[in-house]
Amino acid sequence: MLVTINVAVLLAIIIILRLRLRRRTQARSRFDEKLTVAIVLVFGVLIAPTAFGQGILDVVVQVVQGVSQSGR
């Protein structure tokens, strides 16, 4: 039996765990912040070409257009 795991799903789980399990009272180190940014960037690159990623892009574009039009 061969078990496969999607790297994007694995990174999503890691991101959620990092955000949920870190202590709120402790200050985050620069290394911790850089690691979180790197993980999120890699996740974004992996999810961008998928249908889910395109859906997120469409929603973000609509929100940005709505905000820019409300400022006029």
N, C-alpha and C positions, 0 to 999 in steps of 0.2 A: 504494500500500500504506500503510495507516494503522497505526501502532504505538501502542499504549496501554500505560500502566504504572500499576499500582495504587499509590496514594500510601502505603498502609500497608506494602506490600512495600518501597518505596523507603526509608521511614523505618527499617524493620527492618534493611536493609542498611547504612544510615548509622550506626545504633546499634552494630551489630556491628563495623563498621570503626573507629568511634571508640574502642571498648573494646579492640580487638585491636591497633591501630596506635599508640596512645599509648605513650610511653616509661614504663616502670615506675619509673625513677629520678627523673623530674622531678615536682615538686609540681604539682598541678593548681591553676590560678587560679580565683578565684571566678566569673569570666565563663565559664570552661570548665565548671564544675560547674552553673551556672545554665542554660547552653545544653543540656547533657546532660539535665537535669531537664525542661526545656521540650520537647525532642524526645521523650522517653519519655512525657510526659503527652499530647502530641498523638497519639502512636502508640496509647496506651491508649484515647483517645477514638475513634479511627478503627476500632480492632479490636473494641471492646466490643459493638457490635450484631451482629457476625457469629457464625456457628455456632462457629468456633474460639474466639472471645472468650468465648462462653457456656460452652464446655467448660473453659476455663481458670478461669472463675469457679466452676464446680461443683467443680473440684479444690481450689481455694483454700478454698472453704467447707467441704469435707470435712476438709481438713487442720486448719483452725481449730477445727472442732467436735471433732476427735480430740484436739487439744492441750488444749482447755478441759475435756474430759471426763477426761483423764488427770490433771489437776490436782486433781480432787475426791477 
